Amino acid sequence: MDSFSTVIRTASHEQHVEAETSTFMSDLLGGRLGVDAYARYTEQLWCVYEALEAGAEPLASDPVAGPFIRPELFRLAALERDLAHLRGPDWRAGLAALPATREYADRVRECAEHWPAGYIAHHYTRYLGDLSGGQIIRDRAERTWGFEKKGDGVRFYVFEELGNPAAFKRGYRELLDGVRADDLEKQRIVAECKRAFALNTAVFRELGEEFRLSA
């Protein structure tokens, strides 16, 4: 019988691939879009992580979600430093969430407030996704737009406080395997993971419409 972390990873694989191979992300990683597209994407990330991390503190003592609340993972301060570099000190004034981003952030908040096990699904898809695949984005961004290696503009992708990322991911998977939930609740968590990927893909779709390359 597969471990719960394996079940989650396998169940969401298709959506994961769909998100990674979206037109917007392909164009961004292929160096076909300007730094403005990267900055716009970073703004959307801020909106989602703001919802994710605003909900973290009240959940720290929750028996289900509590073990996942790890301050060394938090990305909001790094995102804000990146946005100040990309957009200037008044970055907040110009920040606008896309409709898909608002829907995504609202769902994260809803789970944080009313369904801690569902919050885990969003925690997993974001933090582990950005810790893993995010390194490709960081590398491309440094090379495409000349950001200092692991410096301002790409700090979001630099998880300095984790120590060994591979060891952290192993520990995280063990947390998933030991999550305090019965089989039905685990099925609901898996379904929420799929929903998280779908919400993320919708953000990419809207970014792709905003930064469409002329045919």
Summary of the structure (lengths in Angstrom):
residues: 215
radius of gyration: 16.9
end to end distance: 48.3
largest distance: 52.2
contacts: 643
relative contact order: 0.19
helix: 75%
strand: 0%
